[in-house]
Amino acid sequence: MDSRELTLTRDCDAIQIPSGNPIVLPLGTSVIVTQSLGGTYTVATQAGLARIDEKDADALGIDPSQLVSEKKTVDGSLEEAVWEQLKGVFDPEIPVNVVDLGLIYDCSVEKSDAGQTTVNVKMTLTAPGCGMGPTIAADARQKVLMLDGVDEAAVDLVWDPPWNQSMISEAGRMKLGLV
């Protein structure tokens, strides 16, 4: 689907990149999908880049019944499953997941006395001023909540230590052509 020009089939909620401001792309807008990763779509418009969420994929002509958004069964460690889920979260401008970018600093799974399971994630961004931070954090939280057995999830943006390129995994470096 990447790099094809499409015409929106209806008005569509989107988020401007990099400001993070919500916008509405009107019916008939021509867009080019530049990235379709993790259930979100980065599109180029005449006004710049925007991100379209999975719930609005039908505006791009994508059949919503083909999208997977149900709870996922966890086989094995819940913490390992959380890390795997976080690999489905992407910065809309970078085709590498947040785990391989080195943006996830901590992940903990806590079980309360009442039996509730909460996942706490600490993540950062490639730049502190990135307007997409709350959106990327919300994506991460939603991915974690898709795991069976997770009752609550919190994703906190942190800035210490500051992110740098040395935090990118080998797989991420290869994807970005840094090796």
C-alpha positions, 0 to 999 in steps of 0.5 A: 500500500505504501507510496500509492496515490489515493483519494479519501472516500470521506472526511477523515480525522488525522493528526498533523506531523510533526506538530501533533495537531488534530485536523480533518482531511476532507472527502476527495483529498488526494494523499500518498501513503508514505508509511503503513506500519503498526495499524497507522498510516502516514500520508503526504498531502498538499498541506504536509504529512498527516497520520491516519489511525486504523479506525479511519482506514476505510477512508483510504479504501481499506476494508475495516474487517481485514484489520485485527483489533481484538485481544491477543492471547499470551503464550508465555511471559506477559512482559515478553508479550508486551515488548513484542506488542510495542514492536508494533508501534512506530513514529510516523516519520521513521519506519522503525518500531519504538523498541528497535529505536531504543525509545522504550526505557522500562516495562514492568508488569504488576499484579494487584492484590485484587488480581488486576494486571497493570503494565507500566511503560517508560518511553522517550522520543527522538526529540523532546519537542516532538508534537507526536509524543502523546499520540505515539504514547497512546498508540503504545498504550493501546497495543499493550491493552490488546493483550489478554490479561492486561487490565490497565496500561500506563505509558509515561514519556520521560526525558532522562536519559536523553535519547541518542542514536547509539540506543538504536538496535542492530535491526533498527540500524540496518533498517535505517541504513546506519550500518 
